[in-house]
């Protein structure tokens, strides 16, 4: 993964974890642990979205699009800590002729040890004219 990965510094902020927990379960108490699926929120960072846009723009006939999340897998190797800073190493696959795009990432600590591995598959769907 290292050779073609794009590296970003990410942070586990208390308010982001609480907002995420509320969205997935309605909890309102202060967050003390980081949910397994929380790292997937980093796919929404502007820098990661720019990488995805660049890959899709390189495809023929690309225009405005929506990403439909088809599947995801996340494997935690160690817990992430609230207040922690980590490296997110992202790889964007080639856009397939079927309109599917794979995105994978590793979350690493400052020593470079992997703490989480994740992969997602998206369908790149053209936006209808009325939504553009």
TIKOL-769713 format. One line per field, with one value per residue: x, y, z of N, C-alpha, C in turn; residue in one letter; chain; residue number from 0. Coordinates in pm, 1 decimal. Layout:
N
n.x <- c(X/...)
n.y <- c(Y/...)
n.z <- c(Z/...)
ca.x <- c(X/...)
ca.y <- c(Y/...)
ca.z <- c(Z/...)
c.x <- c(X/...)
c.y <- c(Y/...)
c.z <- c(Z/...)
resn <- c(A/...)
chain <- c(A/...)
resi <- c(NUM/...)
This chain:
132
n.x <- c(81.7/203.2/354.3/180.5/8.8/-170.3/-102.9/-249.8/-290.2/-488.8/-740.7/-885.1/-1141.9/-1319.5/-1582.1/-1647.7/-1659.5/-1868.8/-2078.7/-2087.6/-2153.6/-2406.3/-2540.9/-2542.3/-2660.7/-2814.4/-2716.6/-2644.1/-2470.4/-2139.3/-1875.0/-1658.6/-1518.6/-1394.5/-1592.3/-1595.6/-1651.5/-1595.7/-1349.2/-1412.1/-1540.9/-1350.0/-1316.3/-1472.0/-1330.8/-1218.4/-971.3/-947.2/-1179.2/-1110.3/-908.4/-1060.8/-1233.2/-1045.0/-962.8/-1202.4/-1259.6/-1064.3/-1167.8/-1343.9/-1613.4/-1690.2/-1883.8/-2093.7/-2144.3/-2259.5/-2156.7/-2233.2/-2247.7/-2152.9/-2035.0/-1839.8/-1550.1/-1392.4/-1113.1/-992.6/-683.0/-582.9/-699.3/-831.5/-771.1/-958.2/-883.5/-649.1/-395.1/-341.2/-202.3/-356.9/-358.2/-431.0/-561.5/-677.1/-863.2/-882.9/-1142.5/-1391.6/-1529.2/-1784.3/-1865.5/-1783.3/-1586.0/-1303.5/-1189.5/-935.2/-779.9/-538.0/-504.0/-257.9/-27.3/204.5/444.6/420.2/287.4/17.2/-314.8/-573.3/-744.7/-914.1/-1163.2/-1359.9/-1631.1/-1760.8/-2031.0/-2020.5/-2234.2/-2404.1/-2531.4/-2874.4/-3001.7/-3169.1/-3062.7/-2814.8)
n.y <- c(-119.3/124.5/259.6/389.8/528.1/803.1/1032.6/1159.9/1374.9/1301.1/1356.6/1248.1/1386.4/1482.5/1601.5/1526.6/1247.8/1222.0/1338.1/1155.7/916.5/988.1/1013.6/749.3/606.3/758.7/836.0/1054.8/1100.7/1188.9/1086.5/813.0/617.0/519.9/446.1/146.8/192.8/461.1/563.6/558.4/793.7/971.4/946.2/1142.7/1378.3/1689.0/1670.4/1398.4/1361.2/1522.3/1366.8/1147.5/1276.2/1360.1/1112.1/1020.7/1226.8/1177.6/975.8/882.4/1086.9/1200.2/1377.5/1570.6/1390.3/1132.2/948.7/627.1/428.0/102.8/-121.0/-205.5/-266.4/-295.1/-333.1/-344.3/-304.1/-205.3/4.8/330.3/651.4/902.7/1233.3/1167.9/1182.4/1079.4/905.2/887.5/674.5/661.7/488.9/508.8/327.3/229.6/359.4/142.5/-15.8/-77.1/127.8/122.3/201.0/149.9/219.8/234.3/226.7/283.9/336.8/479.6/489.0/729.3/597.1/451.3/212.3/-0.1/69.7/45.3/-99.0/-41.6/-77.7/25.3/8.9/187.6/302.0/497.6/733.0/911.8/1236.0/1326.9/1563.9/1761.0/1785.1/1889.0)
n.z <- c(0.0/54.7/-155.8/-342.2/-186.8/-47.7/200.0/492.2/772.1/1044.8/1297.1/1600.6/1720.6/2010.4/1985.4/1724.2/1740.1/1923.5/1776.3/1563.8/1701.0/1793.7/1551.2/1458.9/1661.7/1831.5/2078.7/2349.0/2556.6/2677.8/2464.3/2515.3/2395.8/2071.5/1799.8/1597.1/1321.8/1286.8/1161.5/887.1/836.8/762.0/491.9/390.8/413.0/276.4/135.2/75.8/-70.8/-287.6/-404.8/-486.6/-667.5/-857.8/-961.1/-1072.8/-1252.8/-1437.7/-1582.7/-1884.9/-2003.2/-1759.8/-1525.5/-1316.2/-1019.2/-793.8/-509.2/-433.0/-160.7/-153.5/-22.7/270.1/465.3/776.7/973.7/1290.1/1445.0/1670.5/1938.7/1867.4/2002.3/2167.5/2099.1/1983.7/1724.2/1393.6/1105.8/796.8/538.6/213.4/-68.2/-396.9/-621.0/-971.0/-1176.2/-1258.6/-1555.7/-1495.3/-1338.4/-1077.6/-791.4/-597.2/-270.6/-39.8/284.7/543.3/888.8/1076.6/1352.2/1502.4/1486.8/1261.7/1271.0/1177.0/1274.4/1200.2/925.0/624.8/370.9/96.4/-132.1/-394.8/-597.7/-876.4/-965.6/-1214.2/-1164.4/-1180.2/-1419.7/-1300.1/-1045.5/-1073.7)
ca.x <- c(0.0/284.1/406.6/82.7/-83.9/-167.8/-102.7/-312.1/-295.0/-627.7/-754.8/-1007.9/-1191.0/-1431.3/-1710.8/-1675.3/-1699.7/-2002.5/-2172.9/-2097.5/-2229.9/-2545.6/-2597.8/-2563.4/-2735.2/-2892.7/-2659.5/-2610.4/-2370.9/-2004.2/-1809.7/-1534.8/-1450.4/-1410.1/-1659.8/-1524.0/-1672.0/-1563.3/-1247.7/-1469.5/-1583.3/-1239.7/-1333.6/-1541.6/-1242.7/-1201.4/-852.3/-977.6/-1278.1/-1037.8/-843.9/-1165.2/-1275.1/-937.9/-968.6/-1324.0/-1244.7/-975.4/-1245.9/-1418.9/-1753.2/-1721.9/-1953.6/-2130.2/-2172.9/-2280.8/-2096.8/-2324.8/-2165.2/-2203.0/-1986.3/-1728.2/-1494.1/-1298.2/-1047.8/-916.0/-567.6/-566.3/-798.4/-800.0/-799.8/-1013.3/-775.1/-532.0/-364.2/-297.5/-183.9/-451.4/-292.2/-543.7/-541.3/-797.3/-851.2/-928.0/-1286.5/-1421.4/-1627.4/-1915.4/-1891.0/-1745.7/-1458.4/-1261.0/-1108.4/-885.2/-698.0/-486.1/-481.7/-131.6/19.9/322.8/554.6/391.5/217.9/-124.4/-413.1/-699.3/-744.0/-1052.3/-1184.1/-1497.7/-1663.9/-1861.6/-2082.4/-2019.9/-2359.9/-2425.8/-2644.0/-2977.8/-2991.0/-3236.8/-2983.1/-2684.7)
ca.y <- c(0.0/242.9/330.5/472.5/583.1/945.2/1038.0/1277.5/1374.7/1305.8/1371.1/1196.3/1493.2/1443.8/1643.9/1448.0/1114.6/1234.4/1360.9/1028.3/822.8/1031.7/983.7/605.6/540.0/849.8/857.8/1193.5/1111.3/1211.3/968.3/773.5/524.4/548.0/333.5/74.4/249.6/603.9/603.7/575.2/932.9/1046.0/947.6/1266.7/1494.9/1754.6/1621.3/1264.1/1382.5/1575.2/1251.8/1071.1/1358.4/1354.3/980.2/1012.6/1322.3/1118.3/879.1/944.0/1128.6/1229.2/1503.4/1572.0/1253.3/1097.2/821.4/541.0/335.5/-33.0/-212.8/-156.5/-353.7/-227.3/-421.9/-269.2/-375.1/-145.6/110.6/470.9/727.4/1036.8/1329.3/1118.9/1223.5/961.1/918.0/814.3/643.9/629.9/448.9/513.6/236.7/276.9/352.6/29.8/4.6/-93.3/245.7/99.3/257.3/101.0/310.3/163.7/312.2/237.4/437.2/442.9/576.6/808.1/504.4/384.7/84.8/6.6/56.5/8.0/-115.5/-35.9/-69.5/53.8/2.8/287.4/312.6/636.4/750.9/1046.2/1307.7/1369.4/1704.3/1850.0/1799.1/1947.7)
ca.z <- c(0.0/80.4/-271.5/-409.8/-87.5/-15.2/346.3/552.6/918.3/1090.9/1441.1/1660.7/1808.3/2097.4/1929.7/1603.2/1784.4/1982.6/1665.5/1492.2/1784.5/1793.6/1419.0/1438.0/1768.0/1911.0/2211.7/2377.4/2663.6/2625.5/2408.1/2582.1/2305.4/1929.2/1735.1/1492.3/1189.0/1283.3/1062.7/753.1/818.9/701.8/345.8/358.7/421.8/145.8/65.9/23.8/-176.6/-403.8/-469.1/-554.3/-782.0/-957.9/-1024.6/-1153.8/-1362.9/-1537.5/-1660.3/-1993.5/-1983.2/-1620.1/-1500.7/-1175.7/-979.5/-653.5/-470.4/-359.3/-83.2/-172.7/81.6/350.0/568.1/865.0/1069.7/1389.0/1498.9/1803.9/1960.8/1845.6/2123.6/2152.4/2114.7/1912.1/1587.4/1320.5/961.8/712.5/411.3/125.8/-207.2/-479.1/-734.1/-1102.3/-1197.7/-1345.6/-1662.9/-1432.7/-1256.6/-937.8/-750.7/-466.2/-189.7/78.2/369.9/671.7/992.0/1141.4/1459.6/1465.4/1458.6/1135.1/1291.4/1138.8/1381.2/1135.2/779.1/576.0/227.2/58.8/-274.2/-428.7/-733.8/-920.8/-1037.8/-1267.3/-1104.0/-1275.1/-1459.6/-1206.3/-923.5/-1106.1)
c.x <- c(86.4/318.7/306.9/-15.9/-62.0/-188.0/-160.9/-305.8/-440.9/-630.0/-887.8/-1051.9/-1315.2/-1565.6/-1747.2/-1723.0/-1840.8/-2108.8/-2194.7/-2181.7/-2377.6/-2612.7/-2627.1/-2647.0/-2817.0/-2838.1/-2621.7/-2508.2/-2232.2/-1940.0/-1680.7/-1454.7/-1481.1/-1476.0/-1576.5/-1533.4/-1636.0/-1457.7/-1302.9/-1517.8/-1474.5/-1240.9/-1402.8/-1455.5/-1224.2/-1082.1/-875.6/-1078.9/-1211.4/-965.8/-945.0/-1211.1/-1171.9/-941.9/-1089.1/-1315.9/-1154.9/-1049.2/-1321.2/-1561.3/-1787.5/-1787.0/-1982.2/-2180.4/-2205.0/-2211.7/-2198.7/-2240.6/-2225.6/-2160.4/-1865.0/-1678.7/-1391.4/-1244.2/-963.2/-803.7/-536.0/-669.9/-743.9/-842.6/-859.1/-901.9/-650.0/-518.6/-298.8/-269.7/-286.7/-385.4/-396.8/-495.6/-675.1/-773.8/-890.9/-1079.3/-1314.0/-1523.8/-1769.7/-1951.9/-1853.1/-1603.3/-1423.6/-1170.0/-1063.8/-794.8/-647.0/-473.5/-357.8/-97.8/148.0/446.5/533.6/321.8/71.1/-215.7/-548.3/-675.0/-888.3/-1054.1/-1332.6/-1511.6/-1779.1/-1907.3/-2084.9/-2140.6/-2370.6/-2545.6/-2746.6/-2965.5/-3054.3/-3161.0/-2847.4/-2686.2)
c.y <- c(126.2/323.2/426.5/538.3/733.7/955.8/1171.1/1263.5/1391.2/1307.5/1311.4/1299.7/1446.5/1478.1/1565.5/1307.7/1119.9/1254.6/1231.1/928.8/859.9/995.8/834.4/539.4/629.8/877.8/1004.3/1208.9/1131.4/1080.3/938.8/675.0/563.2/427.1/273.8/145.2/397.9/640.1/622.4/717.8/1015.0/1039.4/1076.1/1391.6/1557.2/1702.0/1483.5/1275.4/1437.0/1463.2/1169.2/1145.5/1351.5/1221.8/970.6/1107.2/1268.2/1018.9/951.8/978.3/1154.1/1366.8/1510.7/1433.7/1245.1/964.0/744.8/433.4/195.5/-128.8/-153.9/-266.3/-272.8/-331.3/-336.1/-358.1/-326.5/-33.9/246.6/545.8/862.9/1135.0/1288.8/1177.1/1104.4/996.2/829.7/798.0/586.0/590.0/450.7/423.2/304.1/265.4/243.1/64.1/-12.0/24.6/229.9/147.5/203.5/204.9/230.1/257.0/235.0/357.9/390.7/541.1/646.3/721.7/428.7/250.8/97.7/-19.3/11.8/-3.6/-112.8/-29.5/-48.2/41.3/99.0/268.0/460.3/653.4/894.8/1108.8/1340.9/1520.2/1799.1/1869.8/1865.3/2097.8)
c.z <- c(0.0/-44.3/-335.1/-313.6/-72.2/135.0/394.2/704.2/959.5/1242.9/1485.0/1762.5/1883.7/2033.1/1803.3/1639.6/1844.1/1874.4/1586.4/1571.2/1788.2/1661.1/1401.3/1546.3/1856.9/2049.2/2229.6/2489.1/2601.1/2578.5/2484.2/2497.2/2160.5/1863.9/1621.0/1357.7/1178.4/1179.4/920.3/729.3/750.3/550.0/300.8/370.4/283.8/66.1/4.1/-89.4/-303.4/-478.5/-548.8/-679.5/-894.3/-1033.2/-1118.7/-1272.9/-1473.1/-1626.3/-1772.2/-1950.3/-1837.2/-1610.9/-1353.1/-1137.7/-830.9/-628.8/-388.1/-291.8/-91.7/-62.3/151.2/442.3/646.9/962.3/1162.6/1442.3/1640.2/1816.5/1921.0/1970.6/2090.0/2186.7/2039.4/1772.5/1517.4/1174.8/893.2/577.6/317.1/-13.3/-278.4/-598.8/-865.2/-1109.5/-1299.2/-1452.9/-1610.6/-1342.5/-1111.0/-912.2/-611.7/-400.6/-68.7/157.1/489.8/763.0/1067.8/1252.8/1414.9/1439.9/1328.2/1148.8/1253.3/1258.3/1326.0/985.5/733.4/424.4/202.2/-91.8/-297.6/-572.0/-766.3/-1011.9/-1087.2/-1198.5/-1211.7/-1301.8/-1357.9/-1076.2/-948.6/-1091.2)
resn <- c(X/X/X/X/X/X/X/X/X/X/X/X/X/X/X/X/X/X/X/X/X/X/X/X/X/X/X/X/X/X/X/X/X/X/X/X/X/X/X/X/X/X/X/X/X/X/X/X/X/X/X/X/X/X/X/X/X/X/X/X/X/X/X/X/X/X/X/X/X/X/X/X/X/X/X/X/X/X/X/X/X/X/X/X/X/X/X/X/X/X/X/X/X/X/X/X/X/X/X/X/X/X/X/X/X/X/X/X/X/X/X/X/X/X/X/X/X/X/X/X/X/X/X/X/X/X/X/X/X/X/X/X)
chain <- c(A/A/A/A/A/A/A/A/A/A/A/A/A/A/A/A/A/A/A/A/A/A/A/A/A/A/A/A/A/A/A/A/A/A/A/A/A/A/A/A/A/A/A/A/A/A/A/A/A/A/A/A/A/A/A/A/A/A/A/A/A/A/A/A/A/A/A/A/A/A/A/A/A/A/A/A/A/A/A/A/A/A/A/A/A/A/A/A/A/A/A/A/A/A/A/A/A/A/A/A/A/A/A/A/A/A/A/A/A/A/A/A/A/A/A/A/A/A/A/A/A/A/A/A/A/A/A/A/A/A/A/A)
resi <- c(0/1/2/3/4/5/6/7/8/9/10/11/12/13/14/15/16/17/18/19/20/21/22/23/24/25/26/27/28/29/30/31/32/33/34/35/36/37/38/39/40/41/42/43/44/45/46/47/48/49/50/51/52/53/54/55/56/57/58/59/60/61/62/63/64/65/66/67/68/69/70/71/72/73/74/75/76/77/78/79/80/81/82/83/84/85/86/87/88/89/90/91/92/93/94/95/96/97/98/99/100/101/102/103/104/105/106/107/108/109/110/111/112/113/114/115/116/117/118/119/120/121/122/123/124/125/126/127/128/129/130/131)
